[in-house]
Amino acid sequence: MADVTLDVCDEVCPLPVMKTNEALAKMKSGETLEVIVDYPPSKENVRRLVTSKGHEVLNITEEGEIVRLLVKKA
């Protein structure tokens, strides 16, 4: 289970990316963040943000339109 969960369903870019960045900024190194999106471009945009900031995407699961990204803060 993630340390923090961020549900940004019904949000379109750039909001999921901005909210993910804000959540990660408040977290400690090594903590995990689960980001839940339902807007297809958000999956790739959030993944790109995470890796560009040096964090790690541990897992991506898709359940219909819902995508869950599990991120470990660097």
C-alpha positions in Angstrom: 0.0 0.0 0.0 1.2 3.5 -0.9 2.2 6.1 1.8 0.1 8.7 -0.1 -2.7 8.3 -2.6 -3.6 11.0 -5.1 -6.8 10.5 -7.1 -6.9 12.9 -10.0 -9.7 11.1 -11.9 -11.9 13.6 -13.9 -8.9 16.0 -14.2 -7.3 16.7 -17.5 -3.7 17.8 -18.1 -1.9 19.7 -16.9 -3.6 19.3 -13.5 -2.7 15.6 -12.9 1.0 16.4 -13.5 0.9 19.6 -11.4 -0.8 17.8 -8.5 1.6 14.9 -8.7 4.5 17.2 -8.6 3.0 19.1 -5.6 2.4 15.8 -3.7 5.9 14.5 -4.3 7.4 17.8 -3.1 5.7 17.2 0.3 6.9 13.7 0.7 10.1 12.2 2.2 12.7 10.3 0.2 11.7 6.6 -0.1 8.0 7.1 0.4 5.5 5.9 -2.2 2.8 7.7 -4.0 -0.1 6.1 -5.8 -1.5 8.3 -8.6 -4.9 7.4 -10.0 -5.8 8.8 -13.4 -8.6 8.2 -15.9 -7.5 10.7 -18.7 -5.4 8.7 -21.2 -2.6 11.2 -21.8 -2.1 11.6 -18.0 -0.6 8.1 -17.7 2.3 9.1 -20.0 2.6 12.7 -18.8 2.7 11.7 -15.1 5.3 8.9 -15.9 7.4 11.4 -17.8 7.3 13.9 -14.9 8.3 11.3 -12.4 11.3 10.0 -14.3 12.5 13.4 -15.3 12.6 14.4 -11.6 14.6 11.3 -10.7 11.8 9.4 -9.0 11.0 5.7 -9.9 7.8 4.3 -11.3 7.5 1.0 -9.5 4.3 -0.2 -11.1 1.5 0.8 -13.5 -1.8 -1.1 -13.4 -4.8 -0.5 -15.7 -8.3 -1.4 -14.8 -10.5 -0.4 -17.6 -10.2 3.4 -17.9 -8.5 3.7 -14.5 -4.7 3.7 -14.4 -2.7 3.5 -11.1 0.9 4.5 -11.1 2.9 3.6 -8.0 5.9 6.0 -7.6 8.8 5.9 -5.2 10.2 9.3 -4.3 14.0 9.7 -4.8 
